[in-house]
Amino acid sequence: MLLAEAVGGRKFRDLAAATGYESIARAQLLHLLWSRRLGVDLASPLGDGSIVVPAGEERR
């Protein structure tokens, strides 16, 4: 679900909140980022406002 929800780019907090299990979703999002299945621009610190996209997809 998180991978599909990230298509087109969404804020980290919005992805986590969309699941209904925010604390678990945050941990899963971090895992997906660490394993490079999701991507984020690390030119800025990772935070709730960071735009998350599927791996290989650029932010639109």
N, C-alpha and C positions, 0 to 999 in steps of 0.2 A: 504494500500500500504506500509506504513512504517513497519508494522509488518512482511510482506512478504519479504521486502528488507533486513531486519535485520538477516534473517536466515543465519547461518554460521558465523556471526559476521562481522560488518562493522564499520568504524570510524563514529563518530557522525557527523562530517562535511560532509562526503560523503553521508550519509543518507539524510541529509537536502538538499544538493545540487541536489540530484537525483530527487527531486519532481518538480523543476521549480518554487516553491514558498518557497524559503529558510527561510524567516523570520517566516512564518506561520508554516512550518515544524519543525523549532527549538522549537517553543512553544508546538506543538503537541508531539514532542519527549520527552520534559520535562514532559508533562502530562502523557505519557505512562510509563515513568520511575517512576514517583511518584505513579502511580496506580499499579505498579509492573507487567505491561504487557510486559515490556521490562526490561532487566537487564544490569548492568554495574558494573565493579569491582571498588569499591570505596576505594581501598587501595591507589589510587592516586586521586588527585583532578579531578573532572569532567571537561572535556575540549573538544575541537574539535578533538583531537586525541584519545579520549576514545573509546574503542571497545564496541559497543552496540549489545546485543543478545536478542532473544525472551526469555521471562521468562522461567526458568527451563532448558535452554540450556547452556551448558558450551562452552567457547571459544575453538575453535579447533586450 
